[in-house]
Amino acid sequence: MGTLLRPRPLAHAAGAGAATPSTAHAVVVGGGRGRGVECQPHRVRRRPVPQVVVATASWRRRRETVVRSDFAAGGAATMGDSPQALSDTDVVSRVRGVCFYAVTAVAAIFLFVAMVVVHPLVLLFDRYRRRAQHYIAKIWATLTISMFYKLDVEGMENLPPNSSPAVYVANHQSFLDIYTLLTLGRCFKFISKTSIFMFPIIGWAMYLLGVIPLRRMDSRSQLDCLKRCVDLVKKGASVFFFPEGTRSKDGKLGAFKRGAFSVATKTGAPVIPITLLGTGKLMPSGMEGILNSGSVKLIIHHPIEGNDAEKLCSEARKVIADTLILNGYGVH
């Protein structure tokens, strides 16, 4: 007959290193000759995790990784702008930039020779306006940009004739601004850093055009520059200013300096505001090694006259700022 066996006392089991109550079992054992056999304590094994659950968790981890990767890539997987595509676009812009400088350099060599040939006659008959030199510069600029971007000019009727001196002002976004403005064919004198005059061909051509040198951060050079501008306007030539003083770093219109407007009030010459749109997108400031594709628009506004430099400055900036805002550009 079977015998009921009781488990060992807990204290005794704990002292002997046995399992806890949850792991000790008492069983009824029947068998042989009326003697029972005591079962040894054992630990409960945990139920293994089903493979389906493991696979599901693994799949979720992989999915989260993919989502995070797509997000880090700027949505490349959904928007179609893969890093490879962006890299190809950058390469194309750099190649266009190299081609742009190659074309402008080759054209400058031949046209510079023409400038040198006519220069003695220019100094003899047209010392201040230098119309022949500016006509050659117009050909150079037109040949260069016509191969790389489309230029749309609006307001040509607002330009005074070459025989009438004026003070031109414009926003400054890019190295391309000079090329774009030279296509107008007006005999205005730019103001440029003295270091640019050291460049072969281009710097020499600037000297023949009568471009006015300026040493930045030199107050005496700035005063001499303004005096020379006043003298040129009084002698029938026009001058061109970028009142911001330098190219915009973020594409937004900056504050205007009053130098150009002081020249206008001292000479009685009208101020011609000009708005440039798109040059900063094609060749951003600080990235002169690339040339993106696109188009440029140049808007010539009505002349502004007056004898108050501060008022002229405010009016000219407002006209340019309003045009930029209308076309989706920012203003500081």
Buried (B, 14 or more C-beta within 10 A) or exposed (E): EEEEBEBBEEEEBEEEEBBEEEEBEEEEBEEEEEEBEEEEBEEEEEEEEEEEEEEEEEEEEEEEEEEEEBEEBEEBBEEEBEEEEEEEEEEBBBEBBEEBBEBBEEBBEEBBEBBEEBBEEBEEEBEBBBBBBBBBBBBBBBBBBEEBBEBEBBBEEBBBEBEEBBBBBBBBBBBBBBBBBBBBBBBBBBBBEEEBBEEEBBBBBBEBBBBBBBBEEEEEBBEBBBEBBBEBBBEBBBBBBBBBBEBBEEBBBBEBBBBBBBBBBBBEBBBBBBBBBBBBBBBBBEBBEBBBEEEBBBBBBEBBEBEEBEEBBBBBBEBBBEBBEEEEBEBE
